[in-house]
């Protein structure tokens, strides 16, 4: 008999067992241990055990949905951090039940939308989410490579390039109200990181012209340059200085339907990965959207 339990009522070992079994035949091999899984999925990913559910067959974990809540694109959002079912149990309605529990938890938490990411070529999963009411909103593309050889200093003495703080980046990010950044690159994702490199580039009068945030692994989480000052080398200067601080040769970035930034990334020679994802969402209510 299949039963469903909230994840704060089960052990982390059971949660990890369900995750490992559910992704045992995944197209992308996942290699992680229980400690790393817990640190990531219940850390920067933003999932919480009281918003997550486990499916059990007697004492065997066979299905898992993770959920986390935060403000996202102006909505209080419940994101599905993962959904997986053991191969032998697929096609029995377990995914539908877990998604219904996920949705009802979001409604109870006064969330205004549901959100998730899914590989575009995973047609079975895409169809499942569409039947649940999700719609594709954005396409995620991944680029990686080595930065072109160029001086790491600011382009000219007219600019000042300096290290800033997370609070500086987060405050500036809030001014970009029409800018969508996907869940795993927006400021809440790396708010508690002690290894992120934050840089700003300024005019001599302290007007901010650009900012970058880069992880210790070379992930470009945030890159912005004032449209009036683009094509002047400011973006490259920010990236090179951040890469130097992080001591990385290769960098990577995930783009979500940002043609201007994608054009820049292509121009500096980063290569596109073949895998793309959909960001899919479902509105729950829109009567009190937070601006």
Secondary structure, 3 states (H helix, E strand, C coil): CEEEEEHHHCCHHHHHHHHHHHCCCCCCCCCCCHHHHHHHHHHHCCCEEEEEEEEEECCEEEEEEEEEEEEECCEEEEEEEEEEECHHHCCCCHHHHHHHHHHHHHHHCCCCEEEEEEECCCHHHHHHHHHHCCEEEEEEEEEEEECCCCCCCCCCCCEEEEECCHHHHHHHHHHCCCCCCCCCCCHHHHCCCCCCEEEEEEECCCCEEEEEEECCCCEEEEEEECHHHCCCCHHHHHHHHHHHHHCCCEEEEEEECCHHHHHHHHHCCCEEEEEEEEEEEEECCCCCCCC
